[in-house]
Amino acid sequence: MLAEDRLKSFPTESEIVNRARAGQAAAFDELFVLHKDGVYACLWHLLGGDAESVEEAVGAVFLNAYRSLQGFRGESAFSTWLYRIAVNEARLRIRQKRRWQLPGWLSLHGPDAAAETQQRTQNPEEQFVRAEQDGKLWQAVSALPEPYRTPVILRYMSDMPSPEIAEVLGRPAGTIRYQLSRAVQILRDRLGSEWAK
């Protein structure tokens, strides 16, 4: 079988979405498998690395997507629509968490996300330096003001292109480009000029 024929045998995302909308549970399972890691990574950063909260949020995102699938009009990619649900879920959880926290009990230090995502190396010194750098970057991103933090997480930590970020957040593309540029400048100021995009 030629490579072209093999590619034709794989359904497109829109075909999978159409099957899921028609009530095929296995099709929605395929969508879950395709997008769970990306949604998890996005929520990990948006929710500050609280594993329990992230797991609950991922479940809520896919449950909301399943329940709302008939309302998905296909004006954007399914992944864009799904990330919009994820960002809204993160915002909801952050608001709820703030309501229950007492002033003065808030911690400005995020979890050590570097320990979760760090690549293993043979050299312990390199591993230590990388963990320290990742920790500093995580703290700097966590400290960004909100108009900048979410676009940075979606762009650099979830590898989403700027036009899709604009769709997910419902902001003009020019605004997203400005917010990313400004955020990079803030991070460079905080981390030093050696930090690059």
Long-range contacts (C-beta under 8 A, 24 or more apart in sequence): 13-77, 13-78, 13-79, 14-74, 14-78, 17-69, 17-72, 17-74, 17-78, 20-69, 21-69, 21-70, 21-72, 28-66, 28-69, 31-65, 31-78, 32-62, 35-78, 35-79, 35-82, 36-62, 38-79, 38-83, 38-158, 39-82, 39-83, 39-86, 41-157, 41-158, 42-83, 42-86, 42-87, 42-90, 42-153, 42-154, 42-157, 42-158, 43-86, 43-89, 43-90, 44-113, 44-116, 45-113, 45-141, 45-153, 45-157, 45-158, 46-86, 46-87, 46-90, 46-94, 46-150, 46-153, 47-90, 47-93, 47-94, 48-110, 48-111, 48-142, 49-110, 49-111, 49-112, 49-113, 49-116, 49-138, 50-111, 53-93, 53-97, 57-86, 57-89, 57-90, 57-93, 60-89, 61-85, 61-86, 61-89, 64-89, 76-167, 77-164, 79-164, 80-164, 80-167, 80-168, 83-154, 83-158, 83-160, 83-164, 83-168, 84-167, 84-168, 84-169, 84-170, 87-150, 87-154, 87-168, 87-169, 108-143, 109-139, 110-138, 110-139, 110-142, 112-138, 113-138, 114-138, 136-191, 137-187, 137-191, 137-195, 140-187, 140-190, 140-191, 141-187, 143-190, 144-183, 144-186, 144-187, 147-179, 148-179, 148-180, 148-182, 148-183, 148-186, 149-183, 151-176, 151-179, 151-180, 151-183, 152-180, 152-183, 152-184, 152-187, 155-180, 156-197
